Structure formats: structure tokens, C-alpha cells
């Protein structure tokens, strides 16, 4: 396991211990949680002063990242999937075998605080066109299409890890 992934795992474990939530709860809102994934909650600090919270499955392995939300038929509005990458880079996404239209929110880092570095809006199901943003990221959050625009999630929006 890379040093980066070990650091992320330690941050997640420490967070759970600090808030007294030693275990993750199962939730049927996102079907087929990837084996070995962790559930977290991310809060977006919106310009309106409100917080928008998503419960997310965290996927770190290359296999789980490659599968993503493929083959799933539903995704609740307040749920998503967080991809953690080993290195800061431009990361590409496509929608092969994905039935749910998605927005993809790219993050500068993964930890207690992060910032949005770009958003891919309205990814079309089954479209195999590789799409990316012109900024490097360490994380990407897949959420239902239209939510980023609806709630004003844009480049610069701050994101916080909160208790599960």
C-alpha cells in the first residue's frame, strides 16, 4: 500500500476515533457498496452559507475505482462515491456501463478539509468519451447529475469531512 493511502487511512481512522464513531453503518441508499470501501460524510460549504452533506462510499483500490458506479440503477440525492487517487494528476472519467447521469466534483486533496478544483457536469450514461478538467486533483466525487449546478458547487467551494 502506498504511503499516501496509509496516510489517508490513518486520517479516516483518527477521525472516527475522535468523533466516537468506530464503525461504519450500512445504508441501502447506494446499492452494492464496494468490498472494503468506507462510508464517510462530506459537507460542502456553499456560498449561501448553507452546508450540503453527502454520504459517500470511499474507493481507493484501482479495481474499485475502475468499477465506480457502473451497473447501479439508483443513487439517492444525498449520496455519492469518492475516488481517492495515489497522485496529484489530471484524472479522466467515462460512463461505460453507468446507468445514472452524474456530476463529477474534483478535489485538490482528500482529508479533513479540501477545495473543489473543477466539476464535470451532466455526464451522460453509457458515454465512453473520456472527460476531464484542466486541473490536477487527488480526489473526485460522483454525485447525481444536476446537483452541482443546483447547489452552486463550483471551483473554490470548500469541502469538510464530518462524522459519519
Secondary structure as GFF3:
##gff-version 3
##sequence-region A 1 164
A	DSSP	alpha_helix	3	19	.	.	.	ID=ss1
A	DSSP	beta_strand	38	45	.	.	.	ID=ss2
A	DSSP	beta_strand	51	59	.	.	.	ID=ss3
A	DSSP	alpha_helix	62	67	.	.	.	ID=ss4
A	DSSP	beta_strand	79	89	.	.	.	ID=ss5
A	DSSP	beta_strand	102	107	.	.	.	ID=ss6
A	DSSP	beta_strand	113	123	.	.	.	ID=ss7
A	DSSP	beta_strand	137	144	.	.	.	ID=ss8
A	DSSP	alpha_helix	147	151	.	.	.	ID=ss9
A	DSSP	beta_strand	158	162	.	.	.	ID=ss10
###
